[in-house]
Amino acid sequence: MRVKRGIIHKKHVKNILKHTKGYRWRRKTSVKLAKVAVTHAGWNAYQHRRTKKRDFRRLWQIRINAGARQNGITYSRLIPLLKAKKIELNRKSLAELAAKHPEAFAAVIKVAQAK
């Protein structure tokens, strides 16, 4: 018995070409090149979802260190002080305070340094 798969094939091709919308040259129209482009794009998206987390943490550490140094302490000394005083602000919120609300950040440092 003969099985015709034209409809399924067209659906598969349409799905691949849908993902290449906005690509340049033959990568958006040629199925063979579009398949490769979509595969690479998916791999890069997967990798960069993970590196994004590292990049943001690194940025937050830099901002916290800059704000801490303006208040006479370094990042490596500030974090253990915060943990010892049980101040549970994460690095994202600390970086936000350091960048946009330096007075509040200075107050947090004073509370951490208080004996």
Secondary structure as a PSIPRED ss2 file (coil, helix, strand):
# PSIPRED VFORMAT (PSIPRED V4.0)

   1 M C   1.000  0.000  0.000
   2 R C   1.000  0.000  0.000
   3 V C   1.000  0.000  0.000
   4 K C   1.000  0.000  0.000
   5 R C   1.000  0.000  0.000
   6 G H   0.000  1.000  0.000
   7 I H   0.000  1.000  0.000
   8 I H   0.000  1.000  0.000
   9 H H   0.000  1.000  0.000
  10 K H   0.000  1.000  0.000
  11 K H   0.000  1.000  0.000
  12 H H   0.000  1.000  0.000
  13 V H   0.000  1.000  0.000
  14 K H   0.000  1.000  0.000
  15 N H   0.000  1.000  0.000
  16 I H   0.000  1.000  0.000
  17 L H   0.000  1.000  0.000
  18 K H   0.000  1.000  0.000
  19 H H   0.000  1.000  0.000
  20 T C   1.000  0.000  0.000
  21 K C   1.000  0.000  0.000
  22 G C   1.000  0.000  0.000
  23 Y C   1.000  0.000  0.000
  24 R C   1.000  0.000  0.000
  25 W H   0.000  1.000  0.000
  26 R H   0.000  1.000  0.000
  27 R H   0.000  1.000  0.000
  28 K H   0.000  1.000  0.000
  29 T C   1.000  0.000  0.000
  30 S C   1.000  0.000  0.000
  31 V H   0.000  1.000  0.000
  32 K H   0.000  1.000  0.000
  33 L H   0.000  1.000  0.000
  34 A H   0.000  1.000  0.000
  35 K H   0.000  1.000  0.000
  36 V H   0.000  1.000  0.000
  37 A H   0.000  1.000  0.000
  38 V H   0.000  1.000  0.000
  39 T H   0.000  1.000  0.000
  40 H H   0.000  1.000  0.000
  41 A H   0.000  1.000  0.000
  42 G H   0.000  1.000  0.000
  43 W H   0.000  1.000  0.000
  44 N H   0.000  1.000  0.000
  45 A H   0.000  1.000  0.000
  46 Y H   0.000  1.000  0.000
  47 Q H   0.000  1.000  0.000
  48 H H   0.000  1.000  0.000
  49 R H   0.000  1.000  0.000
  50 R H   0.000  1.000  0.000
  51 T H   0.000  1.000  0.000
  52 K H   0.000  1.000  0.000
  53 K H   0.000  1.000  0.000
  54 R H   0.000  1.000  0.000
  55 D H   0.000  1.000  0.000
  56 F H   0.000  1.000  0.000
  57 R H   0.000  1.000  0.000
  58 R H   0.000  1.000  0.000
  59 L H   0.000  1.000  0.000
  60 W H   0.000  1.000  0.000
  61 Q H   0.000  1.000  0.000
  62 I H   0.000  1.000  0.000
  63 R H   0.000  1.000  0.000
  64 I H   0.000  1.000  0.000
  65 N H   0.000  1.000  0.000
  66 A H   0.000  1.000  0.000
  67 G H   0.000  1.000  0.000
  68 A H   0.000  1.000  0.000
  69 R H   0.000  1.000  0.000
  70 Q H   0.000  1.000  0.000
  71 N C   1.000  0.000  0.000
  72 G C   1.000  0.000  0.000
  73 I C   1.000  0.000  0.000
  74 T C   1.000  0.000  0.000
  75 Y H   0.000  1.000  0.000
  76 S H   0.000  1.000  0.000
  77 R H   0.000  1.000  0.000
  78 L H   0.000  1.000  0.000
  79 I H   0.000  1.000  0.000
  80 P H   0.000  1.000  0.000
  81 L H   0.000  1.000  0.000
  82 L H   0.000  1.000  0.000
  83 K H   0.000  1.000  0.000
  84 A H   0.000  1.000  0.000
  85 K C   1.000  0.000  0.000
  86 K C   1.000  0.000  0.000
  87 I C   1.000  0.000  0.000
  88 E C   1.000  0.000  0.000
  89 L C   1.000  0.000  0.000
  90 N C   1.000  0.000  0.000
  91 R H   0.000  1.000  0.000
  92 K H   0.000  1.000  0.000
  93 S H   0.000  1.000  0.000
  94 L H   0.000  1.000  0.000
  95 A H   0.000  1.000  0.000
  96 E H   0.000  1.000  0.000
  97 L H   0.000  1.000  0.000
  98 A H   0.000  1.000  0.000
  99 A H   0.000  1.000  0.000
 100 K H   0.000  1.000  0.000
 101 H C   1.000  0.000  0.000
 102 P H   0.000  1.000  0.000
 103 E H   0.000  1.000  0.000
 104 A H   0.000  1.000  0.000
 105 F H   0.000  1.000  0.000
 106 A H   0.000  1.000  0.000
 107 A H   0.000  1.000  0.000
 108 V H   0.000  1.000  0.000
 109 I H   0.000  1.000  0.000
 110 K H   0.000  1.000  0.000
 111 V H   0.000  1.000  0.000
 112 A H   0.000  1.000  0.000
 113 Q H   0.000  1.000  0.000
 114 A C   1.000  0.000  0.000
 115 K C   1.000  0.000  0.000
